[in-house]
Amino acid sequence: PAACAVLTPLSPAACAAAEPALRWEPRCRQQLRHLQDGAGIAARLPPRLEGRWVSTGCEVRPGPEFLTRSYLFYANRLFKAYQFYYWDPSCHDPSYSLVIKGKLRLRQASWITRGATEADYHLHKVGIVFHSQKAMQEVASWINQTSSEGCRGFLPPGRTWTPGALYELLSAKTERDCTAALGFAMHELSLVRVEKHFQPLVQPQQSGSRLVEELYLGDIHTEWGERLHYRPTGYQQPLQSAVHHMHPCPACGIVYRADEHHPPVLPSRAQLPMQLSGSWVSTHCEVRPAVLFLTRYFIFHGNNHTWEGFYYHYSDPLCKQPTFTIYASGHYTQGIASSRVRGGTELAFKVTQARVTPMDQVTVMMLNSSEPGSCGLTKSWSAGMEQDITPTNGCLALGIKLPHTEYELFKMEQDTRDHSLLYVGERPTDGSSPDSPAKRPTSYQAPLIQCAGASEEFSNYVSLKYLGKKDANGNKALTPLPVAFLLFIALLFLRWD
């Protein structure tokens, strides 16, 4: 009952009755609790970037693009970055490599994305090395067709591929820039965050922990036409320090030893069957564009293709200060292999019911000021109290419409410790919903980890309650949190994830 009282808004008597059911998923509950406690993460402002940072696996960008990255930052603010592109989702078959040189200057803490540092960068050179005749012809065709007058003769038609040859795409000295045709920009460097935490040693003969450092850089816009101009407010999947990274990490050493002439070749990976049944939870506090911090928790019931989702929103980058929680449920279709994103599975999700729990006074004020009949009972919201928004067909203030169908992209993987990971399609950067097949994602959000199998499913509502001061009776009380006015504005326009 004590653990139940921490995690749910139930009374002690109700908790006592619910506790046996809650025990079905101790790993899920433990992970959610761990994330709310900050997950032992420290982040320094401004961050220290010196050293090499590498991908921990094959990354997927909107498009889709498959790549690995290796970025080296020097103490004198110069940097040298490698981006290796591939034909396949295992990053086993290289297409071309970019070598990028420039200078980075850290500025002030971001006033939009809490916990991030804004930066200015200047590119000195960008070069490209092709790894096949096919890659050379394809890229040359892009550049010749879409670039400005000075780039149309970048490579003459019929030019034979020369292994190891470096061709200049951008030069600050000559003011030549032929990178736009590739959708290339380094705006990711304009938003920077470094997190440190300790990984427990898992070998039986060892005790203690090792330091892990992760570099979060700005997100890539989901619309190809916008990525050249977009200034990030969220993050990509993090790079990890070549020295202080998670173990084991087979990809880290392969990427670390690579250069533009010797791209990383990661092992081919078999596509895992889509087995959604069970429970899945966030691995860390997640950041979305437009000032959204959240953790997610999903339960999939494979026997009848129904699902439940819990979205815990916060006002801070460590997910310690809750603002509101959304519970949604519905059903989903049988998945089919994606023809556009190799390795992905396409599904459609129908959202039929939803409930909202405001967790701070700013959210309460916003919901109580919403248009009558647009979000639950008019002026009836209070902190910590859940309300069903299904009768009002959703909640206009939170961008939730019911019933609602979303066209999704999923994939499953196993990490180096054989944990099952679930990747859900990346949300549109503009805050809209993938409510048509044309808007189906082509890249993924941060992975969820399986915390319970199908036999351990339960549907008790796990509501993360803010641990505030005790009230007069000695019970934990919900205390208002100081939330910036910017959050209030952002809430007016957000779309739920």
C-alpha positions in Angstrom: 0.0 0.0 0.0 2.8 2.5 0.7 4.2 2.0 -2.8 0.8 2.3 -4.3 0.2 5.6 -2.5 3.3 7.0 -4.0 2.4 6.0 -7.5 -1.4 6.5 -7.6 -4.0 8.9 -6.4 -5.9 6.1 -4.6 -6.9 6.2 -0.9 -4.9 3.9 1.5 -7.9 1.5 1.5 -8.1 1.4 -2.2 -4.4 1.0 -2.5 -4.5 -2.0 -0.2 -7.1 -3.6 -2.5 -5.1 -2.7 -5.6 -1.7 -3.7 -4.4 -1.8 -7.4 -5.4 -2.6 -6.3 -9.0 0.1 -3.7 -9.0 2.7 -6.3 -8.0 2.2 -7.9 -11.5 4.5 -5.2 -13.0 7.2 -4.3 -10.5 9.7 -3.6 -13.2 7.4 -1.1 -15.0 6.6 0.6 -11.7 10.3 0.7 -10.7 11.3 2.2 -14.0 8.7 4.9 -13.9 9.7 5.7 -10.3 13.4 5.8 -11.3 12.7 8.3 -14.1 10.6 10.5 -11.8 13.5 10.5 -9.3 15.8 12.0 -12.0 17.4 8.6 -12.9 20.7 9.8 -11.3 21.4 12.2 -14.1 23.6 15.3 -13.8 23.8 18.0 -16.5 26.3 20.8 -16.5 25.6 24.2 -17.9 27.4 25.1 -20.1 28.5 21.5 -21.1 32.0 20.3 -21.8 32.2 19.0 -25.3 35.9 18.2 -25.8 36.6 14.7 -27.0 35.0 12.2 -29.4 31.3 11.3 -29.4 30.0 8.3 -31.4 26.7 6.6 -32.4 25.8 3.5 -30.4 24.0 1.9 -33.3 22.4 2.6 -36.7 20.3 5.8 -36.6 17.2 6.6 -38.6 16.5 10.2 -39.7 13.3 11.3 -41.4 13.3 10.5 -45.1 14.3 7.8 -44.2 18.1 8.2 -43.9 20.2 5.6 -42.2 23.5 6.8 -40.7 26.1 6.7 -38.0 27.9 9.7 -36.6 31.4 10.4 -35.1 32.0 14.0 -33.8 35.3 15.3 -32.4 35.4 18.6 -30.5 38.7 20.3 -29.8 39.5 22.6 -26.8 40.0 25.5 -29.3 36.3 25.3 -30.3 37.1 23.6 -33.7 35.3 20.4 -34.6 35.6 17.6 -37.1 32.5 15.6 -37.7 31.9 12.4 -39.7 28.4 11.4 -41.0 28.3 8.0 -42.6 25.2 7.2 -44.7 24.0 3.7 -45.7 21.5 2.0 -48.0 20.2 -0.3 -45.3 18.7 0.0 -41.7 21.5 -2.1 -40.3 24.2 0.4 -41.4 26.0 -2.5 -43.0 26.1 -1.2 -46.7 27.8 2.2 -46.9 26.6 4.7 -49.5 28.7 7.8 -48.9 30.5 9.7 -46.1 30.6 13.3 -45.2 33.6 14.9 -43.4 32.6 18.3 -41.8 35.0 20.8 -40.4 34.1 24.0 -38.6 34.0 26.0 -35.4 31.4 26.0 -32.5 30.8 28.7 -29.9 28.6 27.9 -26.9 26.3 30.7 -25.9 23.7 31.1 -23.2 21.2 28.6 -21.6 18.2 28.1 -23.9 15.1 30.0 -22.8 13.0 27.7 -24.9 14.3 24.2 -24.1 15.1 24.0 -20.4 18.4 22.3 -19.7 19.9 23.0 -23.1 22.6 25.4 -24.2 22.3 27.4 -27.4 25.3 27.6 -29.7 26.6 29.2 -32.9 28.5 27.3 -35.5 30.4 28.1 -38.7 31.3 25.6 -41.3 34.7 25.8 -42.9 34.6 22.7 -45.2 32.3 19.8 -46.1 33.7 17.0 -48.2 32.1 13.8 -49.6 33.5 10.4 -50.3 31.4 7.9 -52.3 31.6 4.2 -51.6 30.1 2.9 -54.9 29.4 4.0 -58.4 25.7 3.9 -57.6 26.1 6.3 -54.7 28.2 8.7 -56.9 25.6 8.8 -59.7 22.7 9.3 -57.3 24.2 12.1 -55.4 25.6 13.8 -58.5 22.1 13.7 -60.0 20.6 15.4 -56.9 23.2 18.1 -57.0 23.1 18.7 -60.8 19.3 18.9 -60.8 18.6 21.0 -57.7 21.6 23.1 -57.0 22.5 26.7 -58.0 24.4 27.5 -61.1 27.7 27.1 -59.5 27.1 23.5 -58.5 25.4 22.1 -61.6 28.7 20.8 -62.9 29.7 19.3 -59.6 30.4 15.9 -61.3 30.2 15.4 -65.1 27.8 12.7 -66.3 29.5 9.4 -66.7 32.3 10.2 -64.2 33.8 7.0 -63.0 33.8 6.3 -59.3 37.2 6.6 -57.7 37.5 4.8 -54.3 38.7 7.2 -51.6 38.4 10.4 -53.7 37.3 13.3 -51.6 35.0 15.9 -53.4 34.4 19.3 -51.9 30.8 20.2 -51.3 31.2 23.3 -49.3 34.1 25.8 -48.8 34.0 28.9 -46.8 37.0 30.3 -48.6 35.5 30.0 -52.1 31.9 30.6 -50.8 30.8 27.4 -52.7 27.9 25.4 -51.1 26.5 22.4 -52.8 25.1 20.7 -49.7 21.4 21.7 -50.0 20.6 18.9 -52.5 21.5 16.4 -49.8 19.2 18.0 -47.3 22.4 18.7 -45.3 22.6 21.2 -42.4 24.4 21.2 -39.1 21.6 23.1 -37.2 21.8 20.2 -34.7 24.8 22.0 -33.3 22.7 25.0 -32.3 21.2 23.1 -29.3 23.4 21.1 -27.0 23.1 19.2 -23.8 25.5 16.7 -22.1 24.1 14.3 -19.4 26.2 12.2 -17.1 25.0 9.1 -15.1 26.5 5.9 -13.7 25.9 2.5 -15.2 26.0 -0.4 -12.6 28.6 -3.1 -13.4 26.7 -6.3 -14.1 29.5 -8.9 -14.0 29.2 -11.1 -10.9 32.8 -10.5 -9.9 32.5 -6.8 -10.2 30.9 -4.1 -8.0 30.4 -0.4 -8.4 29.5 1.5 -11.5 31.1 3.3 -14.5 30.5 6.8 -15.8 28.4 7.3 -18.9 28.3 10.6 -20.8 25.7 11.4 -23.5 25.7 14.3 -26.0 22.2 15.4 -27.1 22.1 17.6 -30.2 19.2 19.3 -31.8 16.5 17.3 -33.6 16.0 17.1 -37.4 12.7 18.4 -38.8 10.4 15.6 -40.0 9.6 17.5 -43.2 12.4 17.5 -45.8 11.6 20.9 -47.1 11.9 22.5 -43.6 15.1 20.9 -42.3 17.4 23.4 -43.9 15.8 26.3 -42.0 14.6 24.6 -38.8 16.1 25.7 -35.5 15.8 22.7 -33.1 13.9 22.8 -29.8 14.1 19.0 -29.2 16.9 16.4 -29.5 18.0 13.4 -31.6 19.1 10.1 -30.2 22.2 10.9 -28.1 25.8 10.3 -29.0 27.9 8.7 -26.3 31.5 9.6 -25.2 34.0 7.3 -26.9 35.7 7.0 -23.4 32.6 7.0 -21.1 29.9 4.9 -22.8 27.5 2.2 -21.9 28.9 -1.4 -21.9 28.7 -3.5 -23.9 28.6 -1.3 -27.0 30.0 -3.2 -30.1 29.1 -0.4 -32.4 31.0 2.2 -30.4 34.5 0.8 -31.2 33.6 0.3 -34.9 32.4 3.9 -35.3 35.3 5.3 -33.3 37.9 3.7 -35.6 36.2 4.8 -38.8 37.0 7.8 -41.1 35.6 9.0 -44.4 37.7 6.4 -46.3 36.8 3.5 -44.0 33.2 3.9 -43.0 31.8 1.8 -40.1 30.2 -1.4 -41.2 27.9 -2.6 -38.5 26.8 -6.2 -38.3 23.6 -7.1 -40.3 20.6 -7.4 -38.1 17.6 -9.7 -38.7 14.3 -8.0 -38.6 12.4 -9.1 -35.4 8.8 -10.1 -35.6 6.4 -7.5 -34.2 5.3 -8.9 -30.9 3.7 -6.0 -29.1 1.9 -7.9 -26.3 3.0 -6.8 -22.9 4.1 -3.5 -21.3 6.7 -1.0 -22.5 8.1 2.1 -20.7 10.5 5.0 -21.4 14.2 4.5 -20.8 14.7 8.2 -19.9 13.0 11.5 -19.7 12.2 12.4 -23.3 12.1 15.8 -24.9 9.8 16.9 -27.7 9.9 20.1 -29.8 7.9 23.0 -28.4 8.9 22.5 -24.7 7.6 19.1 -23.9 9.2 16.8 -21.4 7.5 13.4 -20.9 7.7 9.7 -20.1 5.6 7.1 -21.8 4.1 3.8 -20.6 2.2 1.5 -23.0 0.3 -1.8 -22.5 -0.6 -3.8 -25.6 -3.2 -6.6 -25.3 -2.4 -8.9 -28.3 -5.4 -11.2 -27.8 -7.9 -8.5 -28.8 -5.6 -5.9 -30.4 -6.4 -3.2 -27.7 -3.9 -0.8 -26.2 -3.5 1.6 -23.3 -1.1 4.5 -23.1 0.0 6.7 -20.3 1.8 10.0 -21.1 3.3 11.8 -18.1 4.2 15.4 -18.9 6.6 17.5 -17.0 8.0 21.0 -16.9 11.7 20.1 -16.5 14.3 18.1 -18.4 14.7 15.5 -15.6 10.9 14.8 -15.4 10.7 15.7 -11.8 8.0 18.3 -11.9 4.7 16.9 -13.3 2.3 19.2 -15.2 -0.4 16.8 -16.4 -1.0 13.1 -17.3 -2.9 11.7 -20.2 -4.4 8.2 -20.3 -5.6 7.0 -23.7 -7.0 3.7 -25.0 -8.3 2.1 -28.1 -7.4 -0.6 -30.6 -4.9 -1.2 -33.3 -4.6 -3.0 -36.7 -2.5 -6.0 -37.7 0.9 -4.7 -38.8 2.3 -4.9 -42.3 5.9 -4.5 -43.4 6.7 -0.9 -44.5 7.6 -0.4 -48.1 9.0 3.0 -47.4 11.1 2.4 -44.3 13.0 -0.9 -44.5 12.8 -2.7 -41.2 9.7 -0.9 -40.1 6.1 -2.1 -39.6 3.0 0.0 -40.4 0.0 0.0 -38.1 -3.0 2.2 -37.5 -4.1 3.1 -34.0 -7.7 4.1 -33.1 -8.0 6.3 -30.0 -11.5 6.0 -28.5 -11.1 7.0 -24.9 -9.0 9.4 -22.9 -8.6 10.8 -19.4 -6.6 13.8 -18.1 -5.1 14.5 -14.7 -3.8 18.1 -14.2 -0.8 18.0 -11.8 -0.1 21.7 -11.3 -2.0 25.0 -10.9 -1.0 26.4 -14.3 -2.6 23.4 -16.1 -5.7 23.6 -13.9 -6.1 27.3 -14.7 -5.7 26.6 -18.4 -8.2 23.8 -18.5 -10.7 25.7 -16.4 -10.5 28.6 -18.8 -11.1 26.4 -21.8 -14.3 26.9 -23.9 -17.4 25.2 -22.3 -18.0 21.7 -23.6 -14.5 21.5 -25.2 -12.6 19.7 -22.4 -14.5 17.8 -19.7 -16.9 19.4 -17.3 -16.7 23.2 -17.4 -14.6 24.8 -14.7 -14.4 21.5 -12.8 -10.7 20.8 -13.0 -8.5 20.5 -9.9 -4.9 19.4 -9.3 -4.5 15.6 -8.9 -8.0 14.8 -9.9 -8.6 12.7 -13.1 -11.4 13.5 -15.5 -12.8 11.6 -18.5 -12.6 13.8 -21.7 -14.4 11.2 -23.9 -17.9 12.7 -23.5 -16.5 16.0 -24.9 -14.8 14.3 -27.8 -11.4 15.1 -26.4 -9.8 18.3 -25.1 -9.4 21.2 -27.4 -6.9 22.9 -25.1 -4.6 19.9 -25.2 -5.1 19.2 -28.9 -6.8 15.8 -28.3 -9.7 14.8 -30.6 -11.8 11.7 -30.1 -12.3 9.4 -31.8 -9.0 9.7 -33.6 -6.9 7.5 -35.9 -3.1 7.7 -36.2 -1.0 6.0 -38.9 2.1 4.7 -37.2 5.5 3.2 -37.8 7.0 0.6 -35.3 10.0 -1.5 -35.1 11.5 -3.9 -32.5 15.1 -4.6 -31.6 17.1 -6.2 -28.9 19.9 -4.3 -27.1 23.3 -5.7 -26.3 21.8 -7.2 -23.1 19.0 -8.9 -24.9 16.3 -6.5 -23.6 13.4 -6.0 -26.1 13.1 -2.4 -27.4 10.2 -0.9 -29.1 10.6 2.1 -31.4 7.4 4.2 -32.1 7.3 6.6 -35.1 8.6 10.1 -34.5 5.9 12.8 -34.0 5.7 15.5 -36.7 7.9 18.4 -35.7 5.1 21.0 -36.4 3.0 19.5 -33.5 0.4 17.9 -35.8 -0.8 14.3 -35.7 0.0 11.6 -38.3 -3.7 11.3 -39.0 -3.4 10.2 -42.7 -1.2 7.6 -44.5 0.7 10.4 -46.1 1.8 11.7 -42.7 3.0 8.3 -41.5 6.4 8.8 -39.8 9.7 7.8 -41.5 11.8 7.8 -38.4 11.5 6.9 -34.7 11.3 8.3 -31.2 13.5 7.2 -28.4 13.0 3.5 -27.7 10.7 2.0 -25.0 12.0 -1.0 -23.1 9.8 -4.0 -22.3 9.1 -4.2 -18.6 6.5 -7.0 -18.5 5.4 -9.7 -20.9 1.9 -10.6 -22.1 1.3 -12.8 -19.1 2.0 -9.9 -16.7 -0.5 -7.4 -18.2 -2.7 -5.3 -16.0 -4.7 -2.2 -16.6 -4.5 -0.4 -13.2 -3.9 3.3 -13.8 -0.4 4.1 -12.6 -0.5 7.8 -12.0 2.8 9.4 -11.0 2.0 11.8 -8.2 4.2 14.7 -7.3 5.9 14.1 -3.9 5.3 17.4 -2.2 5.1 18.5 1.4 2.9 16.7 3.9 -0.5 18.1 4.8 -1.9 18.5 8.3 -2.7 14.8 8.5 0.8 13.7 7.5 -0.2 12.6 4.0 1.7 13.6 0.9 0.1 16.7 -0.5 0.2 18.0 -4.1 2.1 21.3 -4.1 2.0 23.9 -6.9 5.1 24.1 -9.0 6.8 27.2 -10.4 6.2 26.8 -14.1 7.4 29.5 -16.6 4.8 31.5 -18.5 6.3 30.0 -21.7 5.0 26.6 -20.6 1.5 28.0 -20.3 1.7 29.3 -23.8 3.2 26.1 -25.1 0.3 24.1 -23.6 -2.2 26.1 -25.6 -0.7 24.7 -28.8 0.7 21.3 -28.0 -0.3 18.0 -29.5 -0.4 15.0 -27.3 2.1 12.3 -28.1 
